[in-house]
Amino acid sequence: MNAHDLYIEAARRGLRLEPEGEFLAVRPKGKCPPDFAETLRQNKAELLDWLSSPTCPGWQTVPPDGLPLLKLEPCPTPIDQARIFGFLIRQTGDKPGMLTAWLVRRENAYYCGPGGKWNCGSISYAAARDAACWQLNRSEQDVWDFLATFDGGAESNNEHTA
């Protein structure tokens, strides 16, 4: 298991991993099974490095207009697509604003560029995915897994790690 997989497994078990200097904090304290605690100890350096990666730009931040467009049509599972859309709708309130304007410009850029032959859902998803990945400073797969931890579901995690 890599650091990302261990983080997801910890979340699945109801645990939170946090760097505390040179230590790896596992919360709630005393709730980590001994076998999993040993796995975390063996991977402590990798986990601390991963958890200490550059912070993400954050909630409601607007990505730069020059973000590169991806050329391949996205094909997320319906549940991962819904999670990405939900994440952006919660930020925008489905109302006009700077982030909404960026998403519309991004959809247009895909439509006039590499997504010209994609369906509208793929174009909308690509724009939302780009914003979420930029805001969270994570890959598409990592964003899917991260958002899955908030709805208590591991459905998409199982599909990607089986």
NORCOR-V459110 format. One line per field, one symbol per residue. ss: DSSP state (A for helix, B for strand, O for the rest). psi: psi as a letter, one per 20 degrees, with the letter a starting at -180 (. if undefined). burial: # if it has 9 or more other ideal C-beta (glycine too) atoms within 8 Angstrom, else .. A space follows every 10 residues. Layout:
BEGIN
ss->???
psi->???
burial->???
END
This chain:
BEGIN
ss->OOAAAAAAAA AAOOOBBBBB OOBBBBBOOO OOOAAAAAAA AAOAAAAAAA AOOOOOOOOO OOOOOOOOOO OOOOOOOAAA AAAAAAAAAA AAOOOOOAAA AAAAAAAAAA AAOOOOOOOA AAAAAAAAAA AAAAAAOOOA AAAAAAAAAA OOOOAAAAAA AO
psi->prggghgggg hhjkqppppn cjqoppqqpj jpqghhhggg ghjgggghgg hjrqqqhrpj qprqhjpqpq hppqmrqhhh ghggggghhh hijkrqaggg gggghggggg gicijhjrrh ghgggggggg gghghilrrg ghgggghhhh jjqjghghhi i.
burial->..######## ###.#.#.#. ...#.#.... .#...##.## ..##.##### #......... ..#...#.#. ...#.#..## #.#######. ##......## ###.###.## #...#..#.. .######### #######..# .########. .....##..# ..
END
